[in-house]
Amino acid sequence: MIEIIEDVRPAAKSRLGFVWLEITGRCQLECVHCYAESGPGGTHGTMTVTDWERIIDECVDLDVSMVQFIGGEPTLHPDLPALVGYALARGLEVEVFTNLVHVSPAMWDTLDQPGVRLACSWYSTDPAQHLQIVRRNTHPRTKANLVEATRRGIPVRVGIIGMLDCQDLDAASAELAALGVTDVGVDHLRQVGRGTRDQEASMAQLCGNCGDGVIAVGPDGAVWPCVFSRWTPVGNVQDATLADILVGQPMQDIGAKLAEEFSPREMPCVPKMCNPQCGPSCSPACRPANNCRPVGACVPGYR
């Protein structure tokens, strides 16, 4: 008699809806709050185009609805157009998180495809404050490219990040509305990466929903529960599949620690405060332990 052994591992399929694909650590900017500590000296890592295509295939197998290409600055990766095209061909929605500092005509063709949306950070109506935060005088270029994106009808989601005591966040929001951006959220500094100030990077900086339907893959294949929680790797896609990582012991251990950290918290639900650095469905400001979900176009797949 053949004994049938049932696989009792937790099911990974259907509980993953959104994946960050951090394809590069290179960026033109050196923002003082960058969670990834990206900059001009960053690299594209060890993941090849074939590796990323394999991960996209695995995302499809896991019923993922949207992937976000992020960095660093993803438009600096020479293979971003091919990867966007591959993800679209596999039926995924695509969001590109970009600083909009430079968009070539060919890149506009990539971004101006059905199924592609943009996400971007914004700081101030004052170019001097923008310079203070991103360390480059790029305010006019980012602003002009936001205008171009809305002119083209590309869906754009912008997060205003409160960094300075003197920032006028209401004025920044009004300016974005005047530019035609309708999906705007506000968040504050997260003390991770270069954003560390008077606290160490820890779970206290997170929203408590890391790994809850989301996962992040870095340029060297490292997998984290979210792009903010890089000190908690749960595997590497160059050694294992996403499906196996999702049900692996490290992922279960981190999930238990997150549950322990956030279960006693009582925080108010503040919809529409979604930081694009944290993905369309997960922001430390909008989904605390009470599992409040933001409204509108902030949710991947509008789930």
KEKE-3310 file (N, C-alpha, C; in steps of 0.2 Angstrom, whole numbers, plus 5000, padded with zeros to 4 digits):
npx = (5004:5003:5008:5000:5006:5001:5004:5008:5012:5010:4999:5005:5000:4988:4989:4997:4998:5005:5021:5036:5049:5064:5075:5087:5101:5105:5105:5101:5100:5103:5094:5091:5083:5083:5077:5084:5096:5101:5110:5122:5133:5127:5123:5117:5116:5116:5106:5100:5092:5086:5084:5075:5064:5061:5056:5045:5037:5035:5028:5016:5012:5009:4997:4999:4994:4999:5015:5028:5041:5055:5068:5083:5083:5073:5072:5085:5090:5095:5087:5074:5063:5061:5058:5046:5038:5038:5032:5019:5015:5013:5001:5001:4998:5007:5018:5028:5040:5047:5059:5057:5066:5073:5067:5068:5063:5061:5059:5047:5038:5038:5032:5020:5010:4996:4990:5001:5007:5012:5022:5028:5038:5036:5040:5040:5034:5044:5059:5071:5070:5067:5079:5087:5082:5084:5096:5100:5097:5084:5070:5063:5064:5057:5045:5041:5040:5030:5019:5020:5017:5004:4998:4999:4990:4994:4992:4995:5003:5006:5017:5018:5031:5034:5047:5054:5053:5048:5041:5027:5015:5001:5002:5010:5002:4992:4998:5001:4989:4985:4994:4988:4988:4979:4979:4985:4995:5000:5015:5026:5043:5052:5062:5073:5087:5095:5087:5088:5088:5086:5083:5085:5084:5070:5056:5047:5046:5039:5023:5017:5011:5019:5024:5011:5002:5011:5028:5045:5059:5076:5090:5100:5094:5089:5076:5063:5051:5045:5050:5055:5059:5073:5082:5078:5079:5071:5075:5082:5080:5089:5092:5081:5063:5051:5038:5042:5050:5040:5033:5043:5053:5060:5051:5040:5044:5047:5034:5028:5035:5032:5018:5018:5024:5015:5002:4997:4995:4985:4980:4974:4964:4970:4965:4971:4984:4996:5012:5022:5034:5032:5024:5008:4998:5002:5007:5016:5009:4996:4990:4989:4990:4977:4972:4967:4962:4968:4959:4952:4963:4974:4976:4983:4977:4965:4959)
npy = (4994:5011:5025:5040:5055:5070:5087:5098:5111:5128:5137:5146:5151:5163:5172:5181:5197:5208:5213:5220:5224:5227:5233:5239:5248:5260:5278:5294:5303:5307:5306:5312:5304:5291:5275:5264:5268:5272:5279:5288:5279:5266:5250:5238:5226:5208:5201:5195:5199:5188:5181:5191:5189:5176:5178:5186:5177:5168:5176:5177:5164:5164:5171:5185:5202:5214:5221:5231:5241:5247:5256:5262:5271:5265:5268:5270:5258:5248:5238:5240:5244:5232:5223:5228:5227:5213:5209:5215:5208:5195:5198:5206:5220:5235:5246:5259:5265:5281:5294:5304:5312:5312:5307:5299:5300:5287:5280:5286:5280:5268:5269:5274:5265:5254:5248:5252:5262:5276:5280:5292:5302:5318:5334:5348:5365:5373:5375:5376:5369:5356:5353:5353:5341:5331:5333:5337:5348:5346:5349:5357:5349:5337:5342:5346:5334:5327:5335:5331:5318:5317:5324:5315:5306:5296:5286:5293:5292:5301:5303:5314:5317:5321:5330:5341:5354:5366:5363:5366:5356:5356:5366:5360:5349:5356:5361:5350:5346:5356:5353:5343:5331:5319:5308:5309:5307:5308:5306:5303:5304:5289:5280:5272:5265:5278:5287:5286:5293:5298:5285:5267:5257:5247:5236:5245:5255:5251:5246:5235:5226:5220:5208:5203:5198:5205:5206:5209:5210:5211:5218:5209:5198:5196:5193:5202:5206:5218:5233:5242:5234:5229:5223:5211:5199:5185:5175:5171:5173:5168:5156:5149:5146:5159:5154:5144:5152:5160:5151:5147:5144:5155:5166:5163:5165:5178:5183:5180:5188:5200:5200:5199:5211:5221:5218:5223:5236:5251:5261:5276:5274:5281:5285:5285:5290:5286:5281:5281:5274:5263:5255:5251:5246:5247:5256:5263:5273:5271:5258:5253:5241:5239:5235:5244:5249:5259:5270:5271:5273:5268:5255:5239:5232:5236:5230)
npz = (5000:4996:5005:5008:5010:5018:5014:5026:5027:5030:5019:5006:4994:4988:4999:4996:4989:4984:4979:4982:4971:4972:4962:4961:4969:4966:4964:4959:4969:4987:4998:5014:5022:5017:5017:5012:5010:4998:4984:4972:4972:4973:4968:4955:4960:4962:4955:4940:4924:4920:4933:4939:4930:4933:4946:4944:4937:4948:4956:4949:4950:4963:4964:4965:4963:4960:4956:4962:4955:4962:4971:4979:4962:4951:4937:4933:4931:4917:4912:4916:4907:4900:4910:4915:4904:4904:4916:4914:4903:4909:4915:4927:4937:4937:4947:4947:4957:4958:4958:4949:4943:4931:4916:4902:4884:4879:4891:4895:4886:4891:4904:4900:4897:4897:4912:4920:4933:4943:4957:4969:4979:4988:4995:4998:4994:4993:4984:4991:5003:4998:4992:5004:5009:4999:4994:4982:4968:4963:4962:4952:4941:4945:4948:4935:4928:4935:4931:4917:4918:4923:4912:4902:4907:4916:4930:4945:4961:4975:4989:5003:5013:5030:5036:5041:5053:5048:5037:5026:5025:5021:5011:5002:4998:4992:4981:4974:4970:4962:4952:4946:4952:4961:4970:4985:4999:5016:5027:5040:5045:5045:5056:5050:5040:5032:5038:5052:5068:5083:5087:5085:5071:5071:5075:5080:5072:5061:5053:5057:5049:5040:5029:5028:5017:5008:5002:5000:4988:4987:4978:4978:4980:4993:5004:5012:5025:5022:5013:5022:5033:5033:5041:5045:5037:5028:5019:5003:4986:4977:4982:4986:4982:4981:4986:4995:5004:5009:5018:5026:5041:5046:5041:5048:5061:5061:5058:5070:5080:5075:5078:5091:5095:5090:5094:5107:5104:5102:5090:5081:5067:5052:5037:5020:5022:5015:5012:4998:4998:5005:4998:4990:4998:5011:5024:5037:5043:5040:5042:5056:5071:5071:5059:5050:5034:5020:5009:4992:4978:4984:4986:4982:4967:4971:4982)
capx = (5000:5006:5005:5000:5008:4999:5009:5004:5015:5005:4998:5008:4996:4983:4989:5002:4995:5009:5028:5041:5055:5069:5080:5094:5102:5108:5100:5104:5099:5105:5089:5093:5079:5082:5077:5088:5103:5103:5114:5125:5137:5124:5123:5111:5116:5118:5100:5100:5086:5083:5082:5069:5059:5059:5053:5039:5033:5033:5023:5010:5010:5006:4991:5000:4990:5003:5022:5031:5048:5058:5076:5086:5079:5072:5073:5092:5091:5094:5082:5067:5058:5060:5055:5039:5034:5037:5026:5012:5013:5011:4995:5002:4998:5014:5019:5035:5041:5052:5060:5055:5072:5075:5063:5069:5057:5060:5056:5040:5035:5037:5028:5014:5007:4990:4992:5007:5006:5018:5022:5033:5038:5036:5042:5038:5033:5050:5065:5077:5068:5068:5086:5089:5080:5086:5103:5101:5093:5080:5063:5060:5063:5052:5038:5039:5039:5024:5015:5020:5014:4997:4996:4998:4985:4997:4990:5001:5001:5012:5017:5022:5034:5035:5054:5056:5048:5045:5037:5020:5012:4995:5003:5013:4996:4988:5002:5001:4982:4985:4997:4983:4989:4973:4980:4990:4995:5005:5018:5032:5050:5053:5069:5077:5092:5098:5082:5089:5090:5087:5081:5088:5079:5067:5049:5043:5046:5035:5016:5014:5008:5025:5023:5004:5000:5016:5035:5050:5064:5081:5094:5105:5090:5087:5068:5061:5043:5044:5056:5057:5062:5078:5086:5074:5079:5068:5077:5085:5077:5094:5093:5074:5058:5046:5033:5046:5052:5034:5031:5048:5053:5061:5046:5035:5047:5046:5027:5026:5038:5027:5012:5019:5026:5009:4995:4994:4994:4979:4982:4969:4964:4970:4965:4974:4990:5000:5019:5024:5040:5029:5019:5001:4993:5005:5010:5016:5004:4989:4988:4992:4988:4970:4971:4964:4965:4967:4953:4954:4968:4980:4976:4985:4971:4959:4956)
capy = (5000:5017:5029:5047:5060:5077:5093:5102:5117:5134:5139:5153:5154:5167:5176:5186:5201:5214:5212:5225:5222:5232:5231:5243:5252:5266:5283:5301:5307:5304:5308:5311:5299:5285:5268:5259:5271:5272:5284:5287:5273:5260:5245:5234:5220:5202:5198:5196:5200:5181:5180:5195:5186:5170:5180:5188:5171:5165:5180:5175:5157:5165:5175:5192:5206:5220:5222:5238:5242:5252:5256:5266:5274:5260:5270:5269:5251:5248:5233:5241:5243:5225:5220:5231:5223:5206:5209:5217:5202:5190:5200:5209:5227:5237:5252:5261:5271:5284:5301:5308:5317:5311:5303:5299:5298:5280:5278:5288:5275:5262:5271:5276:5259:5252:5244:5255:5268:5279:5283:5297:5306:5325:5337:5355:5370:5377:5371:5375:5363:5350:5352:5351:5334:5326:5334:5339:5354:5343:5351:5359:5343:5332:5345:5346:5327:5326:5338:5327:5311:5319:5326:5309:5302:5290:5286:5295:5292:5305:5304:5319:5315:5327:5329:5347:5357:5371:5361:5367:5350:5358:5370:5355:5345:5360:5362:5344:5346:5361:5350:5337:5324:5318:5303:5311:5305:5311:5302:5306:5301:5282:5280:5266:5267:5285:5290:5285:5299:5296:5278:5262:5254:5242:5235:5251:5260:5248:5246:5229:5222:5217:5201:5202:5199:5208:5204:5213:5206:5216:5218:5203:5192:5195:5194:5205:5206:5224:5236:5245:5229:5225:5220:5205:5194:5179:5171:5173:5170:5164:5150:5146:5150:5163:5150:5141:5157:5162:5146:5144:5145:5162:5170:5162:5168:5186:5185:5179:5193:5206:5199:5201:5218:5225:5216:5227:5243:5254:5267:5278:5273:5287:5283:5289:5292:5281:5282:5276:5270:5257:5251:5254:5244:5246:5262:5264:5278:5270:5252:5250:5235:5237:5233:5249:5249:5265:5270:5274:5270:5266:5248:5235:5228:5239:5224)
capz = (5000:4996:5010:5005:5016:5017:5015:5031:5028:5029:5012:5004:4989:4989:5004:4994:4984:4982:4980:4980:4967:4973:4957:4961:4975:4963:4964:4958:4975:4993:5003:5021:5026:5013:5021:5008:5010:4991:4981:4966:4973:4974:4962:4953:4964:4958:4952:4933:4921:4921:4940:4940:4927:4937:4952:4942:4936:4954:4958:4945:4952:4970:4963:4966:4958:4958:4958:4962:4954:4967:4972:4973:4957:4946:4930:4932:4929:4910:4910:4918:4902:4898:4916:4916:4899:4906:4921:4910:4898:4913:4918:4933:4937:4939:4949:4947:4962:4955:4960:4943:4942:4924:4912:4894:4880:4879:4898:4895:4882:4896:4909:4897:4895:4901:4918:4923:4937:4946:4964:4970:4986:4988:5001:4999:4988:4993:4982:4996:5008:4994:4992:5010:5010:4994:4993:4975:4966:4958:4963:4946:4936:4948:4947:4928:4926:4938:4926:4911:4919:4923:4906:4899:4910:4919:4937:4949:4968:4978:4997:5006:5019:5034:5038:5044:5057:5045:5031:5026:5022:5018:5005:4997:4996:4988:4975:4970:4968:4956:4946:4943:4956:4965:4975:4989:5006:5021:5032:5044:5045:5048:5058:5047:5035:5033:5042:5059:5071:5090:5088:5081:5067:5075:5074:5082:5066:5056:5054:5060:5043:5036:5027:5028:5010:5005:5003:4996:4986:4985:4972:4979:4981:4999:5005:5018:5025:5018:5011:5028:5038:5030:5046:5046:5031:5029:5014:4997:4981:4974:4986:4987:4979:4985:4989:5000:5009:5013:5023:5030:5048:5047:5040:5053:5067:5061:5059:5077:5083:5073:5081:5098:5095:5088:5097:5112:5102:5100:5087:5077:5059:5048:5030:5015:5024:5012:5010:4992:5000:5009:4994:4989:5003:5018:5026:5044:5046:5039:5044:5062:5073:5071:5052:5046:5027:5017:5004:4986:4974:4987:4988:4976:4965:4974:4986)
cpx = (5004:5003:5006:5001:5006:5004:5005:5007:5009:5005:5001:5003:4990:4983:4994:4999:4999:5016:5032:5047:5060:5075:5086:5094:5105:5103:5104:5104:5102:5101:5091:5089:5078:5082:5082:5095:5106:5107:5118:5130:5134:5125:5117:5111:5118:5112:5101:5093:5082:5080:5075:5063:5056:5054:5046:5034:5031:5028:5016:5007:5007:5000:4993:4997:4995:5010:5024:5039:5051:5065:5078:5081:5079:5073:5080:5094:5090:5089:5075:5062:5056:5056:5047:5035:5033:5031:5019:5010:5011:5004:4995:5001:5005:5014:5026:5036:5048:5053:5058:5060:5073:5071:5064:5063:5056:5057:5049:5036:5033:5032:5021:5010:5001:4993:4998:5005:5012:5017:5028:5033:5039:5037:5039:5037:5040:5056:5070:5076:5069:5075:5089:5088:5084:5093:5105:5096:5088:5072:5060:5059:5058:5045:5036:5037:5032:5018:5014:5016:5006:4994:4995:4993:4987:4994:4996:4999:5007:5011:5021:5025:5036:5042:5056:5051:5044:5042:5030:5017:5005:4997:5006:5007:4992:4992:5001:4994:4982:4989:4993:4984:4983:4974:4986:4990:5001:5008:5023:5038:5050:5061:5072:5082:5095:5093:5083:5091:5091:5085:5085:5082:5076:5060:5045:5042:5041:5027:5013:5011:5013:5023:5016:5002:5005:5023:5039:5056:5070:5085:5099:5101:5087:5079:5067:5054:5041:5050:5059:5061:5068:5083:5083:5074:5075:5070:5080:5082:5082:5095:5087:5069:5054:5041:5036:5048:5046:5032:5037:5048:5055:5056:5040:5038:5046:5039:5025:5029:5034:5021:5012:5020:5019:5003:4993:4993:4987:4980:4976:4970:4964:4970:4968:4980:4995:5007:5021:5030:5038:5024:5012:4997:4996:5009:5011:5011:4997:4986:4991:4989:4981:4967:4967:4967:4963:4961:4956:4959:4974:4981:4978:4979:4965:4955:4953)
cpy = (5006:5022:5036:5051:5067:5082:5097:5109:5123:5136:5146:5156:5158:5172:5182:5190:5206:5212:5218:5222:5227:5231:5234:5247:5259:5271:5290:5305:5304:5307:5307:5306:5292:5279:5263:5262:5271:5279:5283:5281:5267:5256:5242:5227:5214:5198:5200:5197:5193:5179:5184:5192:5180:5172:5183:5182:5168:5169:5179:5169:5158:5169:5182:5196:5212:5219:5229:5238:5248:5251:5259:5269:5269:5262:5270:5262:5250:5243:5234:5241:5236:5221:5222:5227:5216:5205:5210:5211:5196:5192:5203:5217:5229:5245:5253:5267:5274:5291:5306:5313:5317:5306:5304:5298:5291:5277:5281:5283:5269:5263:5273:5270:5257:5247:5246:5261:5270:5281:5287:5300:5314:5328:5344:5359:5374:5373:5371:5370:5357:5348:5350:5343:5329:5327:5335:5344:5351:5345:5353:5353:5338:5335:5345:5339:5325:5329:5334:5321:5312:5321:5320:5304:5296:5291:5288:5295:5296:5305:5309:5317:5321:5326:5335:5351:5363:5370:5363:5362:5352:5362:5365:5351:5349:5361:5356:5344:5350:5358:5344:5331:5324:5313:5305:5309:5308:5306:5306:5301:5294:5281:5273:5269:5274:5289:5290:5291:5298:5289:5274:5259:5248:5241:5241:5256:5257:5248:5240:5224:5219:5210:5199:5203:5203:5205:5208:5208:5211:5214:5212:5197:5191:5196:5196:5205:5213:5228:5240:5240:5225:5222:5213:5201:5188:5174:5174:5170:5167:5158:5146:5150:5154:5159:5147:5146:5159:5157:5144:5147:5152:5167:5169:5165:5175:5188:5184:5185:5200:5206:5201:5208:5223:5224:5220:5235:5245:5261:5269:5276:5280:5285:5288:5292:5287:5283:5278:5272:5263:5253:5253:5252:5245:5252:5262:5269:5276:5263:5250:5243:5233:5236:5237:5249:5256:5265:5272:5270:5268:5259:5244:5231:5230:5234:5227)
cpz = (5000:5001:5007:5011:5014:5018:5020:5032:5027:5021:5011:4998:4991:4995:5002:4988:4981:4984:4977:4977:4967:4968:4957:4968:4973:4963:4963:4965:4981:4999:5010:5025:5022:5017:5018:5008:5003:4989:4975:4966:4973:4967:4960:4956:4960:4955:4944:4930:4922:4928:4941:4936:4930:4943:4950:4940:4942:4957:4955:4948:4959:4970:4965:4961:4955:4960:4958:4961:4958:4968:4979:4968:4952:4939:4928:4930:4921:4908:4913:4913:4900:4904:4917:4910:4901:4911:4918:4906:4903:4917:4925:4932:4939:4941:4949:4952:4960:4958:4955:4942:4934:4921:4905:4890:4879:4886:4898:4891:4887:4901:4906:4894:4900:4906:4922:4927:4940:4953:4965:4977:4984:4994:5003:4993:4988:4990:4987:5001:5004:4993:4998:5012:5005:4992:4986:4973:4961:4958:4956:4941:4939:4947:4940:4926:4929:4933:4920:4912:4920:4916:4901:4901:4914:4927:4941:4957:4971:4986:4999:5013:5024:5037:5042:5048:5053:5038:5031:5022:5018:5011:5000:4994:4991:4981:4971:4967:4962:4950:4943:4947:4961:4971:4979:4996:5010:5026:5035:5043:5049:5050:5056:5042:5037:5037:5050:5062:5078:5092:5083:5077:5071:5073:5076:5077:5060:5058:5057:5055:5039:5035:5027:5021:5006:5006:4998:4994:4984:4980:4972:4981:4988:5000:5012:5019:5022:5017:5017:5033:5035:5035:5048:5040:5032:5024:5009:4991:4976:4977:4986:4983:4984:4989:4995:5006:5013:5018:5027:5037:5049:5046:5045:5060:5067:5061:5067:5081:5081:5077:5088:5099:5095:5091:5102:5110:5100:5097:5082:5070:5056:5040:5025:5017:5021:5009:5004:4994:5003:5005:4994:4995:5010:5019:5034:5047:5045:5040:5051:5064:5072:5063:5048:5039:5024:5011:4998:4982:4977:4988:4982:4974:4968:4979:4992)
residu = (MET:ILE:GLU:ILE:ILE:GLU:ASP:VAL:ARG:PRO:ALA:ALA:LYS:SER:ARG:LEU:GLY:PHE:VAL:TRP:LEU:GLU:ILE:THR:GLY:ARG:CYS:GLN:LEU:GLU:CYS:VAL:HIS:CYS:TYR:ALA:GLU:SER:GLY:PRO:GLY:GLY:THR:HIS:GLY:THR:MET:THR:VAL:THR:ASP:TRP:GLU:ARG:ILE:ILE:ASP:GLU:CYS:VAL:ASP:LEU:ASP:VAL:SER:MET:VAL:GLN:PHE:ILE:GLY:GLY:GLU:PRO:THR:LEU:HIS:PRO:ASP:LEU:PRO:ALA:LEU:VAL:GLY:TYR:ALA:LEU:ALA:ARG:GLY:LEU:GLU:VAL:GLU:VAL:PHE:THR:ASN:LEU:VAL:HIS:VAL:SER:PRO:ALA:MET:TRP:ASP:THR:LEU:ASP:GLN:PRO:GLY:VAL:ARG:LEU:ALA:CYS:SER:TRP:TYR:SER:THR:ASP:PRO:ALA:GLN:HIS:LEU:GLN:ILE:VAL:ARG:ARG:ASN:THR:HIS:PRO:ARG:THR:LYS:ALA:ASN:LEU:VAL:GLU:ALA:THR:ARG:ARG:GLY:ILE:PRO:VAL:ARG:VAL:GLY:ILE:ILE:GLY:MET:LEU:ASP:CYS:GLN:ASP:LEU:ASP:ALA:ALA:SER:ALA:GLU:LEU:ALA:ALA:LEU:GLY:VAL:THR:ASP:VAL:GLY:VAL:ASP:HIS:LEU:ARG:GLN:VAL:GLY:ARG:GLY:THR:ARG:ASP:GLN:GLU:ALA:SER:MET:ALA:GLN:LEU:CYS:GLY:ASN:CYS:GLY:ASP:GLY:VAL:ILE:ALA:VAL:GLY:PRO:ASP:GLY:ALA:VAL:TRP:PRO:CYS:VAL:PHE:SER:ARG:TRP:THR:PRO:VAL:GLY:ASN:VAL:GLN:ASP:ALA:THR:LEU:ALA:ASP:ILE:LEU:VAL:GLY:GLN:PRO:MET:GLN:ASP:ILE:GLY:ALA:LYS:LEU:ALA:GLU:GLU:PHE:SER:PRO:ARG:GLU:MET:PRO:CYS:VAL:PRO:LYS:MET:CYS:ASN:PRO:GLN:CYS:GLY:PRO:SER:CYS:SER:PRO:ALA:CYS:ARG:PRO:ALA:ASN:ASN:CYS:ARG:PRO:VAL:GLY:ALA:CYS:VAL:PRO:GLY:TYR:ARG)
# end
